[in-house]
């Protein structure tokens, strides 16, 4: 009985009413990096360039690598070479054909892709993207130094209790200089991107192919204690497969475009295949507070369980153990039965 009550009331806090957390999350990224390439020249990348979209619902994407196709316009051009687009003559091409991986609609003509290779002509955004060569190291490898501010507000509606992860003890000065550290600064809500890789593989693997990182915020609060004891606990875990050598389509990427129109009315675009890290921010939590109703329910349940245990022990001892006859003689007292006479009386009345 004492073990049962210790488990229910001390460990499981069965004397408390509980509630699940309701949460909202917003993020803010800071950081600048510089690149200098023959295609783009000297270029500065800021938050508006590499955070796509600017705001998400409990999620954040930071672009760390990219393949950029400049000045695409609608027109006719040869398709990328593969087993379905190679041709020796126009007879090898089918007008109107659109394959699963096509960049456009085939016109039925065969065109030179290079000096030695011919492919079927397509009507598409030309020139078509060539994503066979991924930049290594990552184009925006300095993204590992970017910082992410995570602002999390929670609410336990049953207890009308609210709090946020920027604790009352955190000052404006401290918030401008702190970086999360599980030992020295466990309540700082600002994280450096390279911290999430853990094993130092950010630049060589994570930034090149991208990935999905889970950021967990746990709010487990005992509201019988002061509100200052209700604090967040952060943890991180990579959600996609870490072994990029043994997976099909590793990492995380998607495409988007920036559109332009020149003075002559011609539409053009810059196509970007973006690789990067998607941060999924997940908030968990449970709060408990003393309430007489769950206390009485668990007390009654414990007493009922104790009674059931007695019955079960009797069944085992009396019917399944080797000395069951001995125990039965000790538990029950047998008396001889006899028949009562017709004229026998049990008492007199005066």
C-alpha positions in Angstrom: 0.0 0.0 0.0 2.8 2.4 0.9 4.6 1.7 -2.4 1.4 2.3 -4.3 0.8 5.6 -2.7 4.4 6.6 -3.0 4.2 6.0 -6.8 0.9 7.8 -7.3 1.4 10.8 -5.0 5.2 11.3 -4.9 6.3 10.3 -8.4 3.2 10.8 -10.5 1.8 13.6 -8.4 -1.7 12.1 -8.4 -2.9 14.9 -6.1 -2.7 17.4 -9.0 -5.0 18.5 -11.8 -3.1 18.6 -15.1 -3.3 20.7 -18.2 -1.5 20.6 -21.6 0.4 23.6 -23.0 -0.9 26.0 -25.6 2.0 27.7 -27.4 3.0 30.2 -30.1 6.5 30.6 -31.6 8.2 33.4 -33.5 11.8 33.6 -34.7 14.3 36.2 -35.8 17.6 35.5 -37.6 20.6 37.8 -37.7 23.8 37.5 -39.7 25.5 38.6 -42.9 27.8 36.8 -45.3 29.8 37.9 -48.4 30.5 35.9 -51.6 32.6 36.7 -54.6 32.1 34.6 -57.8 32.5 35.0 -61.5 28.8 34.8 -62.1 27.5 37.1 -59.4 30.6 39.1 -58.5 31.0 40.6 -55.0 27.7 40.2 -53.2 26.4 40.6 -49.6 23.7 38.3 -48.4 21.5 39.4 -45.5 18.4 38.0 -43.8 16.1 39.0 -46.6 18.1 36.9 -49.0 18.5 33.6 -47.1 15.5 33.3 -44.8 12.7 31.9 -46.9 9.9 32.7 -46.3 10.4 35.6 -43.9 8.0 34.0 -41.3 6.6 30.5 -40.9 4.3 28.7 -38.5 6.6 27.1 -35.9 9.2 26.6 -38.6 12.2 28.4 -40.1 14.4 27.9 -43.2 17.9 29.2 -43.6 19.5 28.8 -47.1 23.1 27.6 -46.9 23.8 26.5 -50.5 22.2 27.2 -53.8 22.3 26.6 -57.6 21.3 29.8 -59.4 20.2 30.0 -63.1 20.3 33.6 -64.2 18.2 35.4 -66.9 15.8 32.7 -67.9 13.2 33.6 -70.5 10.3 31.7 -72.1 11.6 30.3 -75.4 13.1 27.3 -77.2 16.3 25.5 -76.1 17.8 22.0 -75.9 16.8 19.8 -72.9 19.3 18.5 -70.4 20.9 15.3 -71.5 19.5 12.0 -70.1 18.3 8.7 -71.5 14.9 10.1 -72.4 16.1 13.3 -74.1 19.2 12.2 -76.1 18.6 12.1 -79.9 20.3 11.6 -83.2 17.5 13.1 -85.3 14.1 14.7 -84.9 12.5 11.3 -85.3 13.7 10.5 -81.8 11.7 13.4 -80.3 7.9 13.5 -79.8 6.1 16.9 -80.1 4.1 17.7 -77.0 5.8 15.1 -74.8 6.3 16.0 -71.2 8.3 13.6 -69.0 8.3 13.4 -65.2 11.6 15.2 -65.0 11.2 17.4 -68.1 11.9 21.1 -67.9 9.5 21.9 -70.7 7.4 20.6 -73.6 9.2 18.9 -76.5 8.7 20.5 -79.9 9.7 17.4 -81.9 13.1 18.8 -83.0 16.6 17.5 -82.2 19.2 20.2 -81.3 22.8 20.4 -80.4 23.3 20.6 -76.6 27.1 20.7 -76.9 29.7 19.9 -79.5 29.2 16.1 -79.0 25.7 15.8 -77.6 22.2 16.4 -79.1 19.0 16.5 -77.2 15.3 17.1 -77.9 14.3 20.8 -78.1 11.8 22.0 -75.6 9.7 25.1 -75.0 10.5 26.2 -71.5 12.3 28.7 -69.3 15.6 28.9 -71.1 18.4 28.2 -70.5 17.4 25.2 -68.4 18.8 24.5 -64.9 21.8 22.2 -64.6 21.9 20.9 -61.0 24.4 18.1 -61.5 27.2 20.0 -59.7 26.5 21.1 -56.2 28.8 23.7 -54.8 31.3 22.3 -52.2 31.9 23.8 -49.8 28.5 25.3 -49.3 28.0 28.7 -51.1 26.8 30.3 -47.8 29.0 28.3 -45.5 29.3 31.3 -43.1 25.7 30.6 -42.2 27.1 28.6 -39.3 27.7 31.9 -37.5 24.2 33.2 -37.9 22.1 33.5 -34.8 18.4 32.6 -34.2 16.3 34.3 -31.5 13.4 32.0 -30.6 10.5 33.7 -28.8 8.0 31.3 -27.2 4.8 32.2 -25.3 2.9 29.5 -23.5 -0.5 29.3 -21.8 -2.1 26.8 -19.5 -5.8 27.7 -19.9 -7.1 25.5 -17.1 -5.0 27.5 -14.6 -4.9 30.8 -16.5 -1.1 30.6 -16.3 1.1 32.3 -19.0 4.8 32.7 -19.4 7.4 33.2 -22.1 10.9 31.8 -22.6 12.5 35.3 -22.2 12.4 35.1 -18.5 11.8 38.1 -16.2 15.4 37.8 -15.0 16.7 38.4 -18.5 17.7 42.0 -19.2 18.0 43.8 -22.5 21.7 44.0 -22.1 22.1 40.3 -21.4 19.8 39.4 -24.4 22.1 41.4 -26.8 25.2 39.5 -25.8 24.2 36.0 -24.7 24.4 32.8 -26.7 22.7 29.6 -25.5 24.9 27.1 -23.7 23.4 24.1 -21.9 25.8 24.6 -18.9 26.5 28.4 -18.7 23.5 30.0 -20.3 20.7 27.4 -20.4 17.9 30.0 -20.5 19.3 32.2 -23.3 16.8 32.1 -26.2 19.5 32.9 -28.8 21.2 30.0 -30.7 24.1 30.0 -33.1 23.4 27.8 -36.1 26.5 25.7 -35.9 25.4 24.5 -32.4 22.6 22.4 -33.9 25.0 20.1 -35.8 26.5 18.9 -32.5 29.3 16.8 -34.1 30.9 19.7 -36.1 29.7 18.5 -39.5 27.8 21.7 -40.4 30.2 23.0 -43.1 31.1 19.7 -44.8 27.7 18.0 -44.8 24.8 19.8 -43.3 25.3 23.2 -45.1 26.0 21.5 -48.4 22.9 19.2 -48.8 20.6 20.8 -46.2 18.6 18.9 -43.6 15.8 19.1 -41.1 16.5 20.0 -37.4 14.0 19.6 -34.6 14.2 22.1 -31.8 12.2 21.0 -28.7 11.1 23.3 -25.9 9.8 21.5 -22.9 7.7 23.2 -20.2 7.0 20.8 -17.4 5.7 23.0 -14.5 4.6 22.3 -11.0 2.3 25.2 -10.3 2.2 24.4 -6.5 5.7 25.9 -6.5 6.5 29.6 -7.3 6.2 30.6 -11.0 10.0 31.2 -11.2 10.4 27.4 -11.1 8.5 27.0 -14.4 11.3 27.4 -17.0 11.9 26.0 -20.5 14.3 23.2 -21.3 15.8 23.1 -24.8 17.0 20.1 -26.8 17.9 19.5 -30.4 17.7 16.5 -32.8 18.3 16.1 -36.5 15.1 14.7 -37.9 16.2 13.5 -41.4 18.7 10.7 -42.1 22.2 11.7 -41.1 23.9 9.1 -43.4 23.9 11.0 -46.7 25.9 8.2 -48.4 23.2 5.6 -48.1 20.0 7.5 -48.8 18.2 8.5 -51.9 17.7 12.3 -52.3 19.5 13.3 -49.0 19.1 16.6 -47.3 16.5 19.3 -47.9 16.0 21.6 -50.9 13.4 23.3 -53.0 13.2 25.8 -55.8 11.9 29.4 -56.1 12.2 32.2 -58.6 12.5 36.0 -58.7 10.7 37.5 -61.7 11.6 40.6 -63.7 10.2 42.6 -66.7 12.4 44.8 -68.8 11.4 48.0 -70.6 10.4 46.1 -73.7 7.9 44.0 -71.7 9.9 40.8 -71.8 9.5 38.6 -68.7 12.6 37.0 -67.2 13.5 35.2 -64.0 16.3 34.0 -61.8 15.7 30.4 -60.7 17.2 29.4 -57.4 17.5 25.8 -56.1 17.9 26.4 -52.4 19.6 24.0 -50.0 19.5 24.7 -46.3 18.3 23.8 -42.9 14.6 23.7 -41.9 14.1 24.2 -38.2 10.9 22.6 -36.8 10.3 24.2 -33.4 8.1 21.8 -31.3 6.8 22.8 -27.9 5.7 20.2 -25.3 4.6 20.7 -21.8 2.3 19.7 -18.9 1.4 21.7 -15.8 0.0 20.4 -12.5 -1.7 22.0 -9.5 -3.2 20.6 -6.4 -6.9 19.8 -6.6 -9.1 17.9 -4.1 -11.0 15.9 -6.7 -8.0 13.9 -8.2 -6.6 13.5 -4.7 -9.8 11.8 -3.5 -10.1 9.7 -6.6 -6.6 8.4 -6.3 -7.0 7.7 -2.6 -10.2 5.7 -3.3 -8.5 3.9 -6.2 -5.6 2.9 -3.9 -7.9 1.5 -1.2 -9.9 -0.4 -3.8 -6.7 -1.8 -5.3 -5.5 -2.9 -1.9 -8.8 -4.8 -1.5 -8.4 -6.5 -4.9 -4.8 -7.5 -4.0 -6.1 -9.3 -0.9 -8.6 -11.3 -3.0 -6.0 -12.2 -5.5 -3.6 -13.4 -2.9 -6.3 -15.6 -1.4 -7.0 -17.2 -4.8 -3.4 -18.0 -5.4 -2.8 -19.4 -1.9 -6.0 -21.5 -1.7 -6.1 -22.9 -5.3 -2.6 -22.9 -6.8 0.1 -23.4 -4.1 1.2 -26.9 -3.1 0.1 -26.4 0.5 -3.3 -25.1 -0.4 -5.1 -27.6 1.8 -3.1 -26.6 4.8 -3.9 -22.9 4.2 -7.5 -23.7 3.6 -7.8 -25.5 7.0 -6.2 -22.5 8.7 -8.5 -20.0 7.0 -11.8 -21.7 7.3 -13.4 -23.4 10.3 -15.6 -26.4 9.5 -18.6 -27.3 11.6 -20.8 -30.4 11.5 -24.2 -30.0 10.0 -27.2 -31.5 11.8 -31.0 -31.5 11.3 -33.2 -29.7 13.8 -36.3 -31.5 15.2 -39.8 -30.3 14.4 -40.7 -29.6 18.0 -37.4 -28.1 19.0 -37.6 -24.5 20.1 -34.9 -21.8 20.3 -36.3 -19.9 23.3 -39.3 -19.2 25.4 -41.6 -16.3 25.7 -43.0 -15.2 29.0 
